[in-house]
Amino acid sequence: MRSHVRELREQLGWSQAALAERLGVSRQTVNAIETGKYDPSLPLAFRLARLFEKNIESIFIFEEQS
């Protein structure tokens, strides 16, 4: 799954650490989401959507594995 987390975070001028603190996760978790190495849990996806004032579908793009 791809995401727009990095772009949204950078638009707000936040570091990965600042976003992680707002979400209650580690900076490594934010990095893994941004690089596509980790798909967030549904509760975390909702927290991201609420924080960025976006819907989940505009933040995360599902790509089927072939």
BABA-219136 format. One record per residue: residue in one letter; x, y, z of N, C-alpha, C, CB in turn. Coordinates in steps of 0.02 Angstrom, whole numbers, always signed. Last residue first. Glycine has a CB too. Example, Ala and Ser with C-alpha at 12.3 -4.5 7.8 and 13.67 -1.06 7.14 Angstrom:
BEGIN
- type,nxx,nyy,nzz,caxx,cayy,cazz,cxx,cyy,czz,cbxx,cbyy,cbzz
- s,+642,-112,+354,+684,-53,+357,+645,+2,+394,+704,-30,+286
- a,+660,-284,+390,+615,-225,+390,+660,-165,+390,+565,-224,+452
***
This chain:
BEGIN
- type,nxx,nyy,nzz,caxx,cayy,cazz,cxx,cyy,czz,cbxx,cbyy,cbzz
- s,+35,-435,-363,+24,-485,-417,+69,-544,-410,+34,-453,-485
- q,-56,-346,-243,+7,-381,-259,-8,-431,-313,+38,-415,-195
- e,-143,-195,-265,-144,-267,-260,-76,-295,-279,-199,-298,-303
- e,-136,-54,-171,-110,-84,-232,-107,-159,-223,-38,-55,-250
- f,-222,+82,-104,-213,+9,-104,-188,-14,-172,-279,-26,-86
- i,-167,+222,-32,-184,+196,-98,-169,+121,-98,-146,+233,-156
- f,-211,+341,+91,-184,+275,+75,-211,+250,+8,-200,+225,+130
- i,-272,+466,+89,-205,+459,+118,-172,+395,+94,-208,+461,+194
- s,-398,+456,+42,-356,+506,+10,-284,+504,+37,-385,+576,+21
- e,-455,+359,+122,-444,+343,+51,-400,+395,+16,-510,+337,+15
- i,-474,+426,+244,-422,+374,+238,-405,+360,+165,-446,+309,+272
- n,-492,+603,+223,-520,+536,+231,-464,+485,+217,-581,+524,+184
- k,-415,+727,+330,-427,+696,+264,-464,+630,+276,-359,+683,+226
- e,-347,+790,+436,-413,+814,+414,-427,+792,+342,-417,+891,+419
- f,-236,+738,+493,-226,+774,+431,-291,+804,+402,-195,+728,+380
- l,-298,+678,+605,-245,+727,+615,-234,+770,+552,-180,+691,+633
- r,-386,+587,+544,-412,+641,+587,-361,+696,+594,-431,+613,+656
- a,-294,+504,+479,-345,+540,+441,-372,+599,+481,-402,+492,+421
- l,-222,+453,+589,-188,+492,+537,-239,+534,+498,-150,+446,+489
- r,-325,+383,+653,-292,+439,+688,-255,+483,+638,-242,+412,+741
- f,-355,+288,+554,-406,+337,+572,-374,+396,+609,-460,+305,+616
- a,-235,+216,+558,-255,+249,+496,-308,+302,+510,-282,+197,+445
- l,-245,+164,+687,-192,+212,+672,-208,+250,+608,-123,+176,+666
- p,-356,+77,+673,-359,+133,+720,-305,+186,+706,-351,+108,+791
- l,-301,-12,+572,-358,+31,+558,-364,+89,+608,-422,-11,+558
- s,-121,-6,+566,-184,-35,+589,-240,+13,+572,-182,-51,+666
- p,-22,+27,+418,-47,+43,+486,-110,+4,+502,-59,+118,+492
- d,+98,-70,+344,+30,-46,+336,+2,-33,+405,-14,-97,+295
- y,+265,-42,+307,+218,-60,+360,+151,-29,+342,+243,-35,+429
- k,+339,+2,+204,+362,-60,+235,+313,-85,+288,+430,-51,+265
- g,+319,+125,+145,+278,+68,+122,+299,+1,+151,+282,+65,+48
- t,+378,+235,+196,+416,+198,+146,+379,+136,+120,+482,+178,+174
- e,+284,+279,+290,+302,+323,+233,+338,+285,+178,+345,+380,+258
- i,+287,+173,+381,+225,+189,+344,+242,+229,+282,+175,+228,+389
- a,+418,+185,+428,+397,+123,+394,+332,+134,+355,+388,+67,+445
- n,+414,+312,+489,+459,+300,+433,+437,+238,+393,+531,+291,+457
- v,+323,+284,+592,+307,+334,+542,+350,+324,+480,+318,+406,+570
- t,+401,+190,+662,+336,+170,+634,+315,+219,+580,+282,+167,+689
- q,+508,+267,+703,+521,+212,+657,+455,+188,+624,+555,+154,+694
- r,+451,+349,+795,+471,+379,+733,+484,+326,+681,+534,+423,+742
- s,+310,+263,+872,+381,+280,+866,+395,+314,+799,+424,+216,+873
- v,+155,+345,+923,+194,+289,+896,+267,+310,+892,+167,+267,+826
- g,+65,+447,+947,+79,+400,+1000,+114,+337,+976,+15,+382,+1036
- l,+41,+549,+859,+5,+486,+848,+14,+437,+905,+27,+455,+783
- r,+127,+649,+899,+55,+664,+895,+13,+601,+889,+42,+710,+835
- e,+249,+580,+885,+226,+601,+951,+151,+616,+951,+265,+663,+974
- a,+254,+565,+746,+251,+506,+789,+225,+524,+858,+321,+474,+795
- l,+269,+698,+707,+208,+662,+689,+200,+601,+734,+211,+640,+615
- a,+396,+723,+762,+338,+763,+783,+273,+728,+767,+340,+833,+750
- a,+474,+630,+692,+469,+625,+765,+408,+664,+790,+533,+651,+798
- q,+467,+678,+563,+438,+613,+578,+428,+605,+653,+484,+556,+551
- s,+419,+853,+575,+469,+799,+568,+433,+732,+579,+528,+808,+619
- w,+311,+962,+486,+324,+918,+543,+379,+868,+526,+260,+880,+564
- g,+255,+1047,+392,+320,+1064,+421,+339,+1022,+481,+321,+1135,+440
- l,+144,+1013,+324,+134,+1044,+389,+199,+1064,+423,+95,+997,+434
- q,+200,+953,+215,+160,+1014,+204,+149,+1051,+269,+93,+996,+171
- e,+254,+839,+275,+299,+892,+254,+262,+958,+240,+338,+871,+191
- r,+137,+764,+294,+178,+784,+352,+223,+843,+333,+221,+725,+376
- l,+97,+744,+162,+53,+780,+208,+92,+806,+268,-5,+736,+232
- e,+206,+670,+112,+187,+734,+82,+145,+776,+130,+149,+723,+16
- r,+201,+555,+197,+260,+598,+194,+242,+668,+167,+315,+566,+150
- v,+72,+502,+168,+89,+526,+235,+148,+573,+233,+104,+466,+282
- h,+15,+445,+61,+34,+515,+54,+55,+545,+121,-24,+555,+24
- s,+61,+275,+20,+27,+326,+59,+53,+396,+42,+36,+312,+134
- r,+28,+109,-43,+64,+173,-44,+26,+223,+0,+72,+200,-117
- m,+42,-58,+0,+0,+0,+0,+45,+62,+0,-48,+0,+61
***
